[in-house]
Every structure is written in structure tokens, then in C-alpha cells.
Amino acid sequence: MKIEIQKPDRPSELQQLVSRLPFDPESEAEFQGLMFVEQLLGLMKEKGINRTQLAKKMGVGPSRVTAMLNGTSNFKMETLVRAADAVGASISTALVPKGAKAQWQIYRDDEVHAAFRPEPRTEVLASFTLETDEIADHDDANAA
């Protein structure tokens, strides 16, 4: 059986309607939270970590993990970092200009020969490098 996929010539009425909706920070934050939880659950399954073990590794109570995984809790950045670390991961964030998309390529330099490392597929719009001597030992919130 051959499946043929056809791309429509123009967006559907629903897609057009959604594209005209104003930006809603609360909905976007909820969506991003759900995406984080999906990734976290996938890593927990992959590593064989249950909710109780995750709570212990994060240094929080099991009810906190349950609230986080059920989507009934707002995330602080510290919570995200603790959860990622508990499953052997780290957080990567990027500010992407509106209308652009970000694509992550995840690989370890020591596992991929230099000749086969992925090359960026599109133009790099922004990059950020932090030298060790630039790292502040405190956060002065009044500096901005």
C-alpha cells in the first residue's frame, strides 16, 4: 500500500483563523510547560526513573513532582534545572525572532567524527558565547 501525502496549496480556514489570534503569553507558557513535561516523561521512561525516584533526585516531595507532571504547577527555572539534572539532562533555551523557527541538533562531540558532525541547515541568526572570566558570582537584579 502506498500512502500519498499532499500539501495543501493554502492554509485551511482554521489555520488562517488561528494565525490571526493575538499572542497570549499565558497560553504559550502553558504549551511550553506541557512540552517540557512530555520530554521529562520520555527521559524518565528511557532511564527507568519513577516519580518517587525523581522527587528524591530533585530534593522535593513526591506531591511536588506529581503536581509538576500533571501540569497543575507553575515552573520556576530552578525546578526545570533540577528536573533535567535528575534525569541526566540539561536545559537549553533560545530566543527566536518571531516568524523564525529554531531547530536543535543534539549530539556529543566525542561520539561523532568531525567529518560527520551536523552542519547548520539554515543561517545562524544569533549565537552566544560566555567566557569563564565573564561569569558573575552573583545576580544583581538592579543592574538592568
C-alpha positions in Angstrom: 0.0 0.0 0.0 1.4 3.4 -1.0 0.4 6.5 1.0 0.5 9.7 -0.8 0.8 12.9 1.2 -0.3 16.1 -0.5 0.5 19.5 0.9 -2.4 21.9 0.5 -2.0 25.0 -1.7 -3.1 27.3 1.0 -3.7 27.2 4.8 -7.1 25.9 5.9 -9.7 28.2 7.3 -8.9 27.0 10.8 -5.1 27.7 10.3 -5.9 31.2 9.0 -8.1 31.9 12.0 -5.5 30.7 14.5 -2.8 32.7 12.7 -4.8 35.9 13.3 -5.3 35.4 17.0 -3.3 37.8 19.2 -0.3 36.4 21.1 -1.4 35.1 24.5 1.6 34.7 26.9 -0.4 32.5 29.3 -1.3 30.0 26.6 2.2 30.0 25.3 3.6 29.4 28.8 1.2 26.5 29.3 2.1 25.0 26.0 5.9 25.3 26.7 5.3 23.7 30.2 3.4 20.8 28.6 6.2 20.3 26.1 8.8 20.2 28.9 6.7 17.6 30.8 6.5 15.4 27.7 10.3 15.5 27.3 10.8 14.8 31.0 8.4 11.9 31.0 10.2 10.5 27.9 13.6 10.7 29.7 12.1 9.2 32.9 10.8 6.2 30.9 14.1 5.8 29.0 16.1 5.9 32.2 13.6 3.8 34.3 13.0 6.6 36.8 9.6 6.7 38.6 8.0 9.7 40.2 9.3 8.9 43.7 12.8 8.5 42.4 12.6 11.8 40.5 11.4 13.6 43.6 14.3 12.2 45.7 16.8 13.2 43.0 15.3 16.7 42.8 15.2 17.1 46.5 11.5 17.8 46.6 8.5 15.9 47.9 6.6 13.4 45.7 3.5 15.7 45.7 5.6 18.4 44.1 6.6 16.0 41.3 3.0 14.9 40.8 1.8 18.5 40.5 4.6 19.2 38.1 3.9 16.2 35.9 0.1 16.8 36.0 0.5 20.3 34.7 -1.0 21.9 37.8 2.1 23.8 38.8 4.0 26.8 37.5 7.6 26.1 36.9 10.5 28.1 38.3 13.7 27.9 36.3 15.3 26.2 39.3 12.6 23.5 39.2 13.3 22.9 35.5 17.0 22.7 36.0 16.6 20.3 39.0 14.2 18.1 37.0 16.5 18.0 33.9 19.5 17.2 36.1 17.6 14.4 37.8 17.2 12.6 34.5 20.7 13.3 33.3 19.9 16.2 31.0 20.3 19.9 30.9 18.2 22.9 29.9 18.8 24.7 26.6 16.9 27.8 25.7 16.9 30.2 22.8 15.2 33.5 22.0 14.0 33.1 18.4 12.8 36.1 16.3 9.1 36.0 15.6 8.4 34.2 12.3 11.6 32.1 12.6 11.9 28.6 13.8 14.6 27.1 15.9 15.9 23.6 15.2 18.1 21.7 17.7 20.7 19.2 16.7 21.7 17.2 19.7 25.0 15.2 19.5 28.1 14.7 21.6 31.4 15.9 20.0 33.3 12.9 21.5 30.9 10.5 19.8 30.8 11.9 16.3 33.8 12.1 14.0 34.4 15.7 12.9 33.7 14.9 9.3 30.2 13.7 10.2 29.1 16.4 12.6 25.8 18.0 11.6 26.2 21.4 9.8 23.6 24.1 10.4 20.8 23.7 7.8 19.9 27.3 7.8 21.6 30.6 8.5 22.5 31.2 12.2 20.5 34.2 13.3 22.1 34.6 16.7 24.9 33.0 18.7 26.0 33.4 22.3 29.3 32.5 23.9 30.1 33.0 27.6 33.8 33.0 28.5 34.5 31.7 32.0 36.0 35.0 33.1 32.7 36.7 32.3 30.6 34.6 34.7 29.3 36.7 37.6 29.4 35.2 41.1 26.1 36.9 41.9 23.0 38.2 40.2 22.4 41.9 40.7 18.8 42.2 39.7 19.0 46.0 39.9 21.7 46.1 37.2 19.2 46.0 34.4 
